[in-house]
Amino acid sequence: MNDLLITEELKIENMIYEVRGKQVMLDSDLAKLYECVNGTKSINLAVNRNIERFPKDFYFQLTNEEYKNLKFQSETSSHGGVRKNPYVFTEQGIAMLASVIRTPVATKISIAIMRAFVHMRHYILENKDIYQSLNNINNKLIEHDEKINDIFSAFNKKEKLFLPGETYDAYSEIVDILSDAKEEVIIIDSYADKKLLDFLRNIQAAIILITSDKAKLSAVESRKFNKQYHNLRVIKNNTFHDRYFIIDRNRFFHIGTSLNYAGDKVFTINKLEDTIMKDNLLNYILKII
């Protein structure tokens, strides 16, 4: 029995990561350990039903950068193929989770997890010099890798051409741009319609849509969207001819087509680099919103 518990704790230790200076575990790993029938859905349901027990220092959702770093640590490219960034639980959050999860193995697994956290703390304290050195090397490698990715990303996304029929590629590029928003995305499209909402339903950031009075997107459709997602603000303005994306007010894209026609005709997506142009555009937009 002791050998079994030791083996379990060693496996659990491989599931403990460091994020924001805290030791955490992924919701997907916890769902497997607790043998939740519906996977992370069971975890999320338990948390939502007891949300007052889970403050932000008990559990939180990873940012895109944190998720990339985590995948680097765990040497996996997809970590189960999840589309949204996963949630992680701190030691306190896991202890609280143990009180709301109801599975046959919950008690046994909770004990094993707590022991694994204790063992990890002892290990880190005993090997803090080595751990710090490895951590510094890891951070440098990640930083180097990110810089290379940023260079290629900036080069690849500066200007892209899409031909008729390249509908999927066009939609995929647009979704990638919009999904990079962490706080806010401003979309300027005078011909927005219901198809635009299909692009936006997976965007976590606040969305400001500036469209014209002639747009086919109805107030009813906007209200229905907001009833579920609560992050869309629609502003009517007739002074724009071209289409733009402004991501977190620091990345600007000129879009050569309305989103509902992407892939129908030849068009380009250009990343704007001129500082004066970007400042003028943002200042004009801020007067409207």
Rosetta blueprint (number, residue, H / E / L):
1 M L
2 N H
3 D H
4 L H
5 L H
6 I H
7 T H
8 E H
9 E H
10 L H
11 K H
12 I H
13 E H
14 N L
15 M L
16 I E
17 Y E
18 E E
19 V E
20 R L
21 G L
22 K E
23 Q E
24 V E
25 M E
26 L E
27 D H
28 S H
29 D H
30 L H
31 A H
32 K H
33 L H
34 Y L
35 E L
36 C L
37 V L
38 N L
39 G L
40 T H
41 K H
42 S H
43 I H
44 N H
45 L H
46 A H
47 V H
48 N H
49 R H
50 N L
51 I H
52 E H
53 R H
54 F L
55 P L
56 K L
57 D L
58 F L
59 Y E
60 F E
61 Q E
62 L L
63 T L
64 N H
65 E H
66 E H
67 Y H
68 K H
69 N H
70 L H
71 K H
72 F H
73 Q H
74 S H
75 E L
76 T L
77 S L
78 S L
79 H L
80 G L
81 G L
82 V L
83 R L
84 K L
85 N L
86 P L
87 Y E
88 V E
89 F E
90 T E
91 E H
92 Q H
93 G H
94 I H
95 A H
96 M H
97 L H
98 A H
99 S L
100 V L
101 I L
102 R L
103 T L
104 P L
105 V L
106 A H
107 T H
108 K H
109 I H
110 S H
111 I H
112 A H
113 I H
114 M H
115 R H
116 A H
117 F H
118 V H
119 H H
120 M H
121 R H
122 H H
123 Y H
124 I H
125 L H
126 E H
127 N L
128 K H
129 D H
130 I H
131 Y H
132 Q H
133 S H
134 L H
135 N H
136 N H
137 I H
138 N H
139 N H
140 K H
141 L H
142 I H
143 E H
144 H H
145 D H
146 E H
147 K H
148 I H
149 N H
150 D H
151 I H
152 F H
153 S H
154 A H
155 F H
156 N H
157 K H
158 K L
159 E E
160 K E
161 L E
162 F E
163 L L
164 P L
165 G L
166 E L
167 T H
168 Y H
169 D H
170 A H
171 Y H
172 S H
173 E H
174 I H
175 V H
176 D H
177 I H
178 L H
179 S H
180 D L
181 A L
182 K L
183 E L
184 E E
185 V E
186 I E
187 I E
188 I E
189 D L
190 S L
191 Y L
192 A L
193 D L
194 K H
195 K H
196 L H
197 L H
198 D H
199 F H
200 L H
201 R L
202 N L
203 I L
204 Q L
205 A L
206 A E
207 I E
208 I E
209 L E
210 I E
211 T E
212 S L
213 D L
214 K L
215 A L
216 K L
217 L L
218 S L
219 A H
220 V H
221 E H
222 S H
223 R H
224 K H
225 F H
226 N H
227 K H
228 Q H
229 Y H
230 H L
231 N L
232 L E
233 R E
234 V E
235 I E
236 K E
237 N L
238 N L
239 T L
240 F L
241 H L
242 D L
243 R E
244 Y E
245 F E
246 I E
247 I E
248 D L
249 R L
250 N L
251 R E
252 F E
253 F E
254 H E
255 I E
256 G L
257 T L
258 S L
259 L H
260 N H
261 Y H
262 A L
263 G L
264 D L
265 K L
266 V L
267 F E
268 T E
269 I E
270 N E
271 K E
272 L E
273 E L
274 D L
275 T H
276 I H
277 M H
278 K H
279 D H
280 N H
281 L H
282 L H
283 N H
284 Y H
285 I H
286 L H
287 K H
288 I H
289 I L
